[in-house]
Amino acid sequence: MRGAVDEAKQRLGSGIAMLVAINDGRASVAVGVTADLVASHNAVDLLKIAVAALGGQGGGGRPDMAQGGGPDGDKAADAVAAVRAKLAG
């Protein structure tokens, strides 16, 4: 997933990329923040929001890339919505 998020960050140029993958009902999530936005948006903080929505705890990484997961893969859309809500306001 990290490679896919890095690729998405390169394509974006400036932005935040988030991928959620579901396998056997469990969700894995990765969040990447481009270098120009790291001062205002931390990938680890955004990841923790997503992981909480997925019923998980923890996860981690660096300010520009973080990865984690949770047991509730059926809540993937909720995880994306929670991160979007944080970014919106």
C-alpha positions as CSV (number, residue, x, y, z in Angstrom):
1,M,0.0,0.0,0.0
2,R,2.8,2.4,0.7
3,G,4.0,2.2,-2.8
4,A,0.6,3.0,-4.1
5,V,0.2,6.0,-1.8
6,D,3.7,7.3,-2.8
7,E,2.6,7.0,-6.4
8,A,-0.6,8.8,-5.7
9,K,1.3,11.6,-3.9
10,Q,3.6,12.0,-7.0
11,R,0.6,12.2,-9.3
12,L,-1.1,14.8,-7.0
13,G,1.9,17.0,-6.7
14,S,0.2,18.6,-3.7
15,G,-2.4,16.8,-1.6
16,I,-3.3,14.0,0.7
17,A,-3.7,10.4,-0.5
18,M,-5.6,7.7,1.4
19,L,-6.1,4.1,0.4
20,V,-8.2,1.5,2.2
21,A,-7.9,-2.2,1.4
22,I,-10.2,-4.9,2.7
23,N,-9.1,-8.5,3.1
24,D,-11.1,-11.1,5.0
25,G,-13.3,-8.4,6.6
26,R,-10.3,-6.5,8.0
27,A,-9.3,-3.1,6.7
28,S,-5.8,-1.8,6.1
29,V,-5.4,2.0,5.5
30,A,-2.5,4.1,4.4
31,V,-2.3,7.9,4.4
32,G,0.2,10.0,2.6
33,V,0.8,13.8,2.8
34,T,2.9,15.6,0.2
35,A,5.9,17.5,1.5
36,D,4.3,20.9,1.0
37,L,1.4,20.1,3.3
38,V,3.3,18.2,6.1
39,A,3.5,21.4,8.2
40,S,-0.3,21.7,8.3
41,H,-1.4,18.0,8.0
42,N,0.2,15.0,9.7
43,A,-0.4,11.6,8.1
44,V,-0.2,9.9,11.6
45,D,-3.0,12.1,13.0
46,L,-5.2,11.5,9.9
47,L,-4.5,7.7,10.1
48,K,-5.5,7.5,13.7
49,I,-8.9,9.0,12.8
50,A,-9.4,6.4,10.0
51,V,-8.2,3.5,12.2
52,A,-10.7,4.6,15.0
53,A,-13.5,4.5,12.5
54,L,-12.4,1.0,11.5
55,G,-12.6,-0.2,15.1
56,G,-8.8,-0.4,15.4
57,Q,-6.2,1.1,17.7
58,G,-2.7,2.5,16.9
59,G,-1.0,2.5,13.6
60,G,1.8,4.8,12.9
61,G,4.5,6.1,10.6
62,R,5.9,9.4,9.7
63,P,4.3,12.9,9.2
64,D,4.3,12.2,5.4
65,M,3.3,8.5,5.4
66,A,1.4,6.3,7.9
67,Q,-0.3,2.9,7.9
68,G,-2.6,1.0,10.2
69,G,-5.8,-1.0,10.2
70,G,-8.9,-2.2,12.0
71,P,-11.2,-5.2,12.2
72,D,-14.3,-3.5,10.7
73,G,-13.7,-3.5,7.0
74,D,-17.3,-2.8,6.3
75,K,-16.7,0.7,7.8
76,A,-14.2,1.7,5.1
77,A,-16.5,4.5,3.8
78,D,-16.9,5.8,7.4
79,A,-13.1,6.0,7.7
80,V,-12.8,8.0,4.5
81,A,-15.6,10.2,5.6
82,A,-14.0,10.8,9.0
83,V,-10.7,11.9,7.4
84,R,-12.5,14.1,4.9
85,A,-14.5,15.8,7.8
86,K,-11.2,16.5,9.6
87,L,-9.7,18.0,6.5
88,A,-12.8,20.1,5.8
89,G,-12.9,21.7,9.1
